């Protein structure tokens, strides 16, 4: 099942008045450093502090009255959890979120604050998918995937729809668009919108080193999973494999993917805070990290669109990064 531009336009209609149309901003300092014009889409300013609200609301808003009564179940380390929790609250339905016990406290607390029930699990010994399936079976609830769902992808694609139209309003035809990559929901949706509106624009993705499953899959021509032996600062992007729905879209639309390490990501978080005056979580800063580190030798000349996908960083982690302890 693929996702069309019409699906994204329909999602935009459902999100109107509920999601924030995040602004497009520009930093002369960043432009000077990179020698190009960069138009920044700060999804850090979206509801729940991340783009995930877009897909969650688009998915939940289409549930039937009976499904809404029984509620939804999701599993997430944080941003999808918060997106589903808030969407469920706004639409008047119960939500249970399965979250790892070591998820950032700021994300767990925020998810609970939106009214969702939280079920913690041990990511090393338990399966979040099995837990979610059991709860859904017991309650008759609908499972809401984090990325591998056409309605989720269409919702995320509204960020790309806005990005291209906002850039044109500023007199810019985008040569490239960069987004972080986890399971692929964001880049699949954004690339679909971008390619429909501006076929010549090239789309690039950025993953954490060690979790570069989409890059490896593109090179192999098939979905490949990874089993990292370590954690990354980019907790929001720790997906073990691209999705069955997202991967063919990425294959079709994405020109290249790069991997960034924790040091490069930490530098991007610092740069965002000090120069852009934006609080960006490590996963959300992956694209900025790739630009600052010069990861794409094949980036075309011309204006580039950059999605900063989330800002839900633990305050203690942010402090350590700013103090250059990481």
Buried (B, 14 or more C-beta within 10 A) or exposed (E): EEBEBEBBBBBBEBBEEBBEBBEBBBBEEBBEBBEBBBBBBBBBBBBBBBBBBBBBBBBBBEBEEEBBEBBBBBBBBBBBBBBBBBBBBBBEBBBBBBBBEBBBEBBBEBBBEBEBBBBBBEBEEBEBEEBBBBBBEEBEBBBBBBBBBBBBBBBBBBBBBBBBBBBEEEEBEBBBBBBBBBBBBBBBBBBBBBBBBBEEBBBBBBBBBBBBBBBBBBEEEEBBEBEBEEBBBBBBBBBEBBBEBBBBBBBEBBBBBBBBBBEBBBBBBBBBBEEBEBBBBBBBBBBBBBBBBEBBEEBBEBBBBBBBBBBBBBEEBBEEBBEEEB
